[in-house]
Each structure stands twice: as structure tokens, then as C-alpha cells.
Amino acid sequence: MDGRTLWYPQYAQRVRLADIDACELPQWALNPKWETRDKIKAPPPVPCGPLAKAWLKRTVGNKSVECAVLGYSHDGVPLGRCATGGEDLALEMLRVGWARVASPYPVNGQYLTVQNYAMAARYGMWATYVLDMNEWRRKAVDKTLDRRPIADFNLLAERESEISPAFVDAGHKPKSTDR
């Protein structure tokens, strides 16, 4: 269904991957390689949500997916640890950079290690400027698939939390730059 939710049509049931979060389908990230600032008013957009969904869809393909339900989300969707071919799907999404760890204390301690490696290597969404998913869900007014990239550019300009490595030191700039 998206970059963190699987759909089982035979049971009419969806299962969300536990301990990870991914961009929503209408969410855009922005390419930090913005060389034509004088001609183009915003960095080139990257469809973060569709890329996460495409990666998950391609990885699962027609393979059998087994999920162990660990609990339920606030909206009643089962949270599961899902695997295909013996590979943990959430761990693989973290490895390629199309997901992030949802809480600071995931059940699988390996998740943080894999995410930190993907961040350092700038894989997937870590190669872009991306707004924290929870903040995006809270602030985005238009959540339709017709959403324009400039809307997320504006949200990034007034962000509260930072998850992109490119923004890591942005909060530590001196208030005054005069000498």
C-alpha cells in the first residue's frame, strides 16, 4: 500500500511493518544538489514516498511474506515483523535507506546500526533533504497524490525536527555572523 504497509487481499487485511517509518506516498524529499539557484527557486524534488513503496513492492514481488503480529497501532492496524525468503523486510528497508527507525528503542537492536550505516553512506532518503514523517503528517494540509513539491520545500524551511544528515549541523549555526 505504501513504503511501510503490506496488503493481504485474500484476508482484506493490511499489516504495517513494526519499528520503522517511511515517507508517505504524497511526501516529497528534495535533492541537495541544487546548482541553479539563480534560475530555479527550489531544489529538484525526489518522490520519497513512491520510491519507498516501489522498493518494497519490487522486493516482495510474488514471494510469500510471513508476518508475526507484535501489536496494533493507534488506528487498529496490526504491527508485524514481516519476512520474505528469511529476510526481515524492515531491516532491508533500513539497509537501503528508504525507511527510518520509528522509535529510539526498537525491539531489534540491529535496526539502529543498519540505519546509521545507511545514513553515513547517504542511501535512499538519506541522500536528500526530507522532513520527519511525523512532522509531515502533522503539518501537511494537502495529503493527496496531486501534492506539489514546493509545499514540502516550504515545510522544510520551517521544520521543527531534523532527520536528514544534510541538516544535522543546521541548528548549530551561530546567531550572528559578524566578526
C-alpha positions as CSV (number, residue, x, y, z in Angstrom):
1,M,0.0,0.0,0.0
2,D,2.9,2.3,0.8
3,G,6.5,2.1,2.0
4,R,5.6,0.6,5.3
5,T,2.3,-1.2,4.9
6,L,1.6,-4.5,3.2
7,W,-1.9,-5.6,1.9
8,Y,-3.1,-9.1,2.1
9,P,-6.1,-9.2,-0.4
10,Q,-7.1,-12.8,0.5
11,Y,-7.9,-11.6,4.0
12,A,-8.7,-7.9,3.2
13,Q,-6.1,-7.1,5.8
14,R,-3.2,-4.6,5.9
15,V,-0.1,-5.1,8.1
16,R,2.3,-2.3,9.0
17,L,6.0,-3.1,9.4
18,A,6.9,-2.7,13.1
19,D,9.6,-0.3,14.4
20,I,10.1,1.6,11.1
21,D,8.6,4.6,9.4
22,A,8.8,5.6,5.7
23,C,7.7,8.6,3.7
24,E,4.0,8.9,3.0
25,L,3.0,8.5,-0.7
26,P,2.4,12.2,-1.4
27,Q,5.5,13.3,0.6
28,W,8.4,14.8,-1.4
29,A,12.1,15.0,-0.5
30,L,14.4,17.5,-2.1
31,N,17.7,16.9,-3.9
32,P,20.5,18.8,-2.1
33,K,22.4,19.2,-5.4
34,W,20.8,22.5,-6.3
35,E,23.3,24.2,-8.5
36,T,21.0,26.6,-10.5
37,R,19.7,28.7,-7.5
38,D,19.5,31.8,-9.7
39,K,17.2,30.1,-12.3
40,I,15.2,27.6,-10.2
41,K,13.6,28.7,-6.9
42,A,13.7,25.3,-5.1
43,P,15.9,22.2,-5.2
44,P,14.8,19.3,-7.6
45,P,12.1,17.1,-6.0
46,V,12.5,13.5,-5.2
47,P,9.3,11.4,-4.8
48,C,10.3,9.9,-1.4
49,G,7.0,8.0,-0.7
50,P,6.6,6.4,-4.2
51,L,10.3,5.3,-4.2
52,A,9.9,3.6,-0.8
53,K,6.7,1.9,-2.0
54,A,8.4,0.8,-5.3
55,W,11.4,-0.6,-3.4
56,L,9.1,-2.6,-1.1
57,K,6.9,-3.8,-3.9
58,R,9.9,-4.9,-6.0
59,T,11.5,-6.7,-3.1
60,V,8.3,-8.6,-2.2
61,G,7.2,-9.3,-5.8
62,N,5.3,-12.5,-5.9
63,K,7.1,-14.1,-3.0
64,S,5.4,-15.4,0.1
65,V,5.5,-13.0,3.0
66,E,5.2,-14.2,6.6
67,C,4.3,-11.7,9.4
68,A,4.3,-12.2,13.1
69,V,1.9,-9.7,14.6
70,L,3.5,-7.9,17.6
71,G,0.7,-5.4,18.4
72,Y,-1.6,-2.8,17.0
73,S,-1.1,0.8,16.1
74,H,-3.3,3.6,17.4
75,D,-5.6,3.2,14.3
76,G,-6.0,-0.5,14.8
77,V,-3.6,-1.7,12.0
78,P,-1.6,-4.8,13.0
79,L,2.1,-4.1,13.5
80,G,4.2,-7.1,12.3
81,R,7.7,-8.4,11.9
82,C,7.5,-9.5,8.3
83,A,9.9,-11.6,6.3
84,T,10.2,-12.9,2.8
85,G,12.8,-15.6,2.0
86,G,14.1,-15.4,5.5
87,E,14.9,-11.7,5.2
88,D,13.4,-9.1,7.6
89,L,11.7,-6.6,5.3
90,A,12.0,-3.7,7.8
91,L,15.7,-4.4,8.2
92,E,16.2,-4.4,4.5
93,M,14.3,-1.1,4.1
94,L,16.6,0.4,6.7
95,R,19.6,-1.0,4.9
96,V,18.8,0.7,1.6
97,G,17.7,3.9,3.2
98,W,14.0,4.0,2.4
99,A,12.9,3.8,6.0
100,R,14.0,5.1,9.4
101,V,13.7,3.6,12.9
102,A,10.3,4.8,14.3
103,S,11.4,4.9,18.0
104,P,14.7,5.4,19.8
105,Y,14.4,1.9,21.3
106,P,13.5,-0.6,18.6
107,V,12.9,-4.3,19.5
108,N,15.6,-5.4,17.2
109,G,18.8,-3.6,18.3
110,Q,20.4,-4.2,14.8
111,Y,17.9,-1.7,13.3
112,L,19.8,1.4,14.6
113,T,23.2,0.1,13.5
114,V,21.9,-0.6,9.9
115,Q,20.1,2.8,9.8
116,N,23.3,4.6,10.9
117,Y,25.2,2.9,8.2
118,A,22.6,3.9,5.5
119,M,22.7,7.5,6.8
120,A,26.5,7.6,6.7
121,A,26.5,6.2,3.1
122,R,23.6,8.5,2.1
123,Y,21.5,5.7,0.8
124,G,17.9,6.3,-0.3
125,M,16.2,9.2,1.5
126,W,19.4,9.9,3.4
127,A,20.8,11.4,0.2
128,T,18.0,14.1,0.2
129,Y,16.5,16.8,2.4
130,V,13.5,15.1,3.9
131,L,11.1,16.2,6.6
132,D,10.5,13.9,9.6
133,M,7.4,11.8,8.7
134,N,5.5,12.5,11.9
135,E,6.0,16.2,11.5
136,W,4.9,15.9,7.8
137,R,1.7,14.1,8.9
138,R,1.0,16.8,11.4
139,K,1.7,19.9,9.2
140,A,0.8,18.9,5.7
141,V,-2.5,20.4,4.7
142,D,-2.8,18.7,1.3
143,K,-2.2,15.0,1.6
144,T,-3.4,14.0,-1.9
145,L,-1.3,12.4,-4.6
146,D,-1.5,15.7,-6.5
147,R,0.6,17.5,-3.9
148,R,3.2,19.8,-5.4
149,P,6.9,19.6,-4.3
150,I,7.0,23.3,-3.4
151,A,4.7,22.5,-0.4
152,D,7.3,20.2,1.1
153,F,10.0,22.8,0.3
154,N,8.1,25.3,2.4
155,L,7.6,22.8,5.2
156,L,11.3,22.0,5.3
157,A,12.0,25.8,5.6
158,E,10.1,25.9,8.9
159,R,10.9,22.4,10.2
160,E,11.0,21.6,13.9
161,S,12.9,18.3,13.8
162,E,15.7,17.1,11.5
163,I,16.3,13.7,10.2
164,S,18.4,14.3,7.1
165,P,22.1,14.2,7.6
166,A,22.4,17.3,5.4
167,F,20.6,19.2,8.1
168,V,22.5,17.8,11.1
169,D,24.5,20.9,11.8
170,A,22.0,23.5,10.5
171,G,20.7,24.0,14.1
172,H,24.2,24.8,15.4
173,K,24.8,27.9,13.2
174,P,25.9,31.0,15.2
175,K,23.1,33.6,15.7
176,S,25.4,36.3,14.5
177,T,27.9,36.0,11.7
178,D,29.6,39.4,12.0
179,R,33.2,39.4,13.3
